[in-house]
């Protein structure tokens, strides 16, 4: 029984939690068969809950950071692993949570929320693309693109007419007449002098001049 709190913790974090002790209690020493039994019980519980959810909602997503994105009718929201409502069904669309953030849509506009439902970026934007690996969001407002961090702080002002993917260190942007590349803090690295350009891949990018 003393091992269960650590197993439960694995449902509340994206990282696996291990219980380690230099002088473990005998009841903490689980055999392989005991661990398999626990895993089977968890899987059966998950499948049962998922079946029940699918009978109630018209769409059920995967478990992501202990929350499940669901849709009923035209509204989206989130439930926990037991099927209890975690965030109300009030969105026109919603994504799975990644690193504590999810994209949502309300009134035809996009925003970014945390796992409590707090608006990190209010749903007023034409585009919000959350990159969980880099902790940044590409955002479009009034036809111009910029970048915000995981807390909604502006990293790059909304001054670019177009912006490429945010997976690389160098981000392709279009300003006025030409393409160039910036870092996620807004620093211009490669000048705006290309008539056409593409995102970097494996350290190189195709560009066109003239």
N, C-alpha and C positions, 0 to 999 in steps of 0.2 A: 504493500500500500504506500510506503514512503517514496516509491518510485513514480507514482502517478502524477504528482504535481509537475514533474519535469516533462512527462509526456504531454500533459495538458498545455504546457508552455509552447510546445511546437505548433500549436494551433493559433498562437498569438504573435508569431514572428515569422519573417521570411527566412530566418536562419535556423538551422537545427540546433536544439539545445541539448547538451550532453550533461549527464550527472557524473562527476568524477570525485573520488575521495581517496586520500592516501590510506585511510583506515575505514573502509566501507562497513556498514552494518550488514549483518548476514541477510536480512530481508531485502537488501538492495541488490544482491547477487542473483540476477535472473538468468535462468538457463535459456538456451536457444529455443527450446520448445515453449517456454513461458512467453518469450518475446514474440514468437510466431502466433501464439494464442491471442496476445494483445493486439497484434497487427490484424488478425482475422476479425476480431471483434470490432475494431475501428472501421475496417472496410465494410463489414456488414451494416454497421450503424450508418455509415456514409451512404451506402447504396439504398438503404431503406428511406433515409431522409430525402435523398434525391428523387426517388420514385414518388414519394408523397408530394414533393415540390412540383414535379412535372405534371401531376394531376390537378394542381391548383393554378400554376402559371403557364402561359403559352410559350415562354422561353426561359431556360435556366442555364446560366453560365457555369464555368468551373469554379472551384473554391480558390480564391486568390486572397491571401493574407487574412484568412478566416471569414471572409465575406463572399457572398454569392450574388452576382448581378442577375436580376429577374425582370421579366416583363409580364404585365397583365393588361390586356387590351392595348391601349396606346401609351401606357405609362410604364416607366422603368424605375427601379429602386434596388435595394439590397436587403438580403436576409443573412442571418448568421448560419453556422453549420447545423444548428438545431431547427432551422426553419423559422425562427423568430424574426420579425421585422427589425432591421437595424437602421435603415434609412428609408423614409417614406417613398412610395411610388409617386413621384411628382415630376420626373424628368421625361422629356420626349425621346431621349436616347442617353445611354450611359455605357462607359467602358469598364473593364475589370480594373481593380486596384493594382497598382504597381509601385512599390516603394512608398506606400502611404498616400498616393494621389490617384485620382481618376478623372477622366474627361466626362463632362455632362453637357446636355443641351436643354435649354428652356427658351420658349418663345422664339425658336428658330436660331438662337445664338448659343455659342459655346462658352464653357467656363471650366474651372478646375476646383475640385473639392478634396478635403481630407476625409479620414475614416469616421469623423464625427458629423460629417455633413457641412462643416464650415467651408465657406467659399474662399478659396485661396485666390482665385481669379473669378470675379462675378461673371455670370452668363450673359455677357454683352458683346462678345467678340465674334468675328466672322470665322475664325479658325483658332483652335487650341490643340497643339500636338505635344503631348507630354513624353519626354525622353527620360525614362526612369534611370537608365544607366549613367547618364551624364547629369541628371538632376536639373534639367532645363526644359522650358516649354517654348515652342515656336508659336507666336501669337500674331494674328492679323486684326487690325482695327482700321476702319475707313479705307481699306484698300492698301494699307501699308503694313509692313512686317517688322517685328522686333523679337526680342528674347526676354523671358522672365525666369527667375530662379524658382526653387521649390516652395518658397514662401511668398511668391507673387511679386518680389522685388524686380524692378526693371533692370536688366543687364545691358540690353541694346535697345535704344529708343526706336520708336516706330517711324522709321525714315526710309525703309527700303521698299521698292515696288514689287519685289519678289525675293523669296528665300528658299534655298534648297534644303536638303536633309541636314539633321544635326548630329549624325552619327560620328562624324569625323572631327578632328581638331580644327580643321579649316572649313568654314561654312560658306557656300556659294551664295552671293547676293547680287541683286540688280539695282543699280542706283542711276536714275535719270536716263543715261544712254548706254551704259556699259556694265559688264559683269566684272566682279572681283571677288576676293575671298577675305573673310574676317575670322577672328577668333571669337569664342563665346562671350568674351568681355567687351566685344565691340571693336577691338584693335584691328585696323586694316593691315593685312599682311601682304597680299598680292594686289597691286594697283587695279583700279577700275579702268581697264583698257581693252577689254575683249568684247567683240560683237556677239559672241555666243560662248557658252562654257557649260561644263558638266561637273557633278560632284566628284570629289576625289574617291578613287578606289585603288587599294593596294599601293598607295603612295603616289599615284599619278592621276591627272585629270586632263581630259580633252578640252582644248580651248581653240577659238577661232578669232582671227583678226583680219579685217578687210574683206 
